[in-house]
Amino acid sequence: QVQVVESGGGLVQAGGSLRLSCTASGLTFDDYAMGWFRQAPGKEREGVSCISWSGDSTYYTDSVKGRFTISRDNAKNTLYLQMNSLKPEDTAMYYCSACTVLGHTIQQPLRFSYWGQGTQVTVSS
């Protein structure tokens, strides 16, 4: 059974930093590109960042470029998101999942339908 567990969220002031972690089990972790998604209240879930299975390639949505860094440790089945210079508009529930990049958008691939419970990030102004 596939499980993903996100952690590391919290309340931080604008300009602050957080590091999110996601541990996956029940799958061959390095078979998948993995990514972070977020959903703010009243908005659709959006892809934030995606990293290839090897970690050699990364992709970011425009609003987080230069502020967020995605990484992975395949030996630990763990995905990370370092978030710096946080803004109030980054406030959302953050989720990790497998990812694919279609055009300029990061999406969950059709063959992977698992989500964790998410971790809440709240940025105060």
C-alpha positions as CSV (number, residue, x, y, z in Angstrom):
1,Q,0.0,0.0,0.0
2,V,1.4,3.3,-1.1
3,Q,1.7,6.0,1.7
4,V,3.1,9.5,1.6
5,V,3.6,11.5,4.7
6,E,4.4,15.2,4.6
7,S,5.8,17.2,7.5
8,G,7.6,20.4,8.4
9,G,4.9,23.0,7.9
10,G,4.1,25.7,10.4
11,L,3.5,29.4,11.0
12,V,6.2,31.8,9.9
13,Q,6.5,35.5,9.3
14,A,6.9,36.9,5.8
15,G,10.5,36.6,4.7
16,G,11.1,33.5,6.8
17,S,12.0,29.9,5.8
18,L,10.6,26.4,6.2
19,R,11.8,23.0,5.1
20,L,9.2,20.5,4.2
21,S,9.8,16.7,4.1
22,C,7.9,13.9,2.5
23,T,8.5,10.2,3.1
24,A,7.0,7.7,0.8
25,S,6.6,3.9,1.4
26,G,5.0,1.0,-0.5
27,L,6.6,2.0,-3.8
28,T,9.9,2.1,-5.6
29,F,10.7,5.7,-4.9
30,D,13.3,6.2,-7.6
31,D,10.9,5.0,-10.2
32,Y,9.1,8.3,-10.0
33,A,9.6,12.0,-10.6
34,M,8.3,13.5,-7.3
35,G,6.9,16.9,-6.6
36,W,5.2,19.3,-4.3
37,F,1.7,20.6,-4.8
38,R,-0.3,23.2,-2.7
39,Q,-3.9,24.2,-2.2
40,A,-5.0,27.4,-0.7
41,P,-8.5,27.9,0.7
42,G,-11.0,28.4,-2.2
43,K,-8.4,27.6,-4.8
44,E,-7.5,24.6,-6.9
45,R,-4.5,22.5,-6.1
46,E,-1.5,23.6,-8.1
47,G,1.9,22.1,-8.8
48,V,4.8,23.9,-7.2
49,S,7.9,22.0,-8.1
50,C,8.9,18.7,-9.6
51,I,12.2,16.8,-9.5
52,S,13.3,13.9,-11.8
53,W,13.9,10.4,-10.4
54,S,17.6,11.0,-10.3
55,G,17.5,14.5,-9.0
56,D,19.3,15.9,-12.0
57,S,16.3,17.9,-13.3
58,T,14.1,20.3,-11.5
59,Y,11.1,22.4,-12.4
60,Y,9.4,25.2,-10.6
61,T,6.2,27.2,-11.1
62,D,7.0,30.8,-11.8
63,S,5.8,32.2,-8.5
64,V,8.4,30.3,-6.4
65,K,11.4,30.4,-8.7
66,G,14.5,31.6,-6.9
67,R,12.9,31.1,-3.5
68,F,12.1,27.4,-3.3
69,T,14.5,24.5,-3.8
70,I,13.4,20.9,-4.3
71,S,15.6,17.9,-3.5
72,R,15.4,14.2,-2.8
73,D,17.3,11.4,-1.1
74,N,16.4,8.2,-2.8
75,A,18.2,6.1,-0.1
76,K,15.8,7.5,2.4
77,N,12.7,7.6,0.2
78,T,12.4,11.2,1.1
79,L,11.5,14.4,-0.8
80,Y,12.3,17.9,0.5
81,L,11.2,21.5,-0.2
82,Q,13.4,24.3,1.1
83,M,11.2,27.4,1.1
84,N,12.9,30.8,1.6
85,S,11.7,34.4,1.4
86,L,8.2,33.2,2.2
87,K,5.2,35.4,1.3
88,P,1.7,35.5,2.6
89,E,0.5,34.1,-0.8
90,D,2.5,31.0,-0.1
91,T,0.0,30.1,2.6
92,A,-1.6,26.7,1.7
93,M,-1.7,23.1,2.5
94,Y,1.3,21.4,0.9
95,Y,1.2,17.9,-0.5
96,C,3.8,15.6,-2.2
97,S,3.1,13.1,-4.9
98,A,4.5,11.8,-8.1
99,C,4.7,14.5,-10.8
100,T,5.0,15.2,-14.5
101,V,5.4,18.4,-16.4
102,L,2.9,19.1,-19.2
103,G,3.6,22.3,-21.0
104,H,4.3,24.8,-18.2
105,T,2.2,23.0,-15.5
106,I,3.2,20.4,-13.0
107,Q,0.6,17.7,-12.6
108,Q,0.1,14.4,-10.9
109,P,0.5,11.6,-13.5
110,L,-2.6,9.5,-14.2
111,R,-0.9,6.3,-13.1
112,F,-0.3,7.7,-9.6
113,S,-3.3,8.7,-7.6
114,Y,-2.0,8.9,-4.1
115,W,-1.9,11.9,-1.8
116,G,-0.8,12.3,1.8
117,Q,-2.6,14.3,4.5
118,G,-0.6,17.4,3.7
119,T,1.3,19.8,5.9
120,Q,0.0,23.3,6.5
121,V,2.1,26.4,5.8
122,T,0.9,29.7,7.1
123,V,2.8,32.9,6.3
124,S,1.9,36.0,8.3
125,S,2.4,39.5,6.9
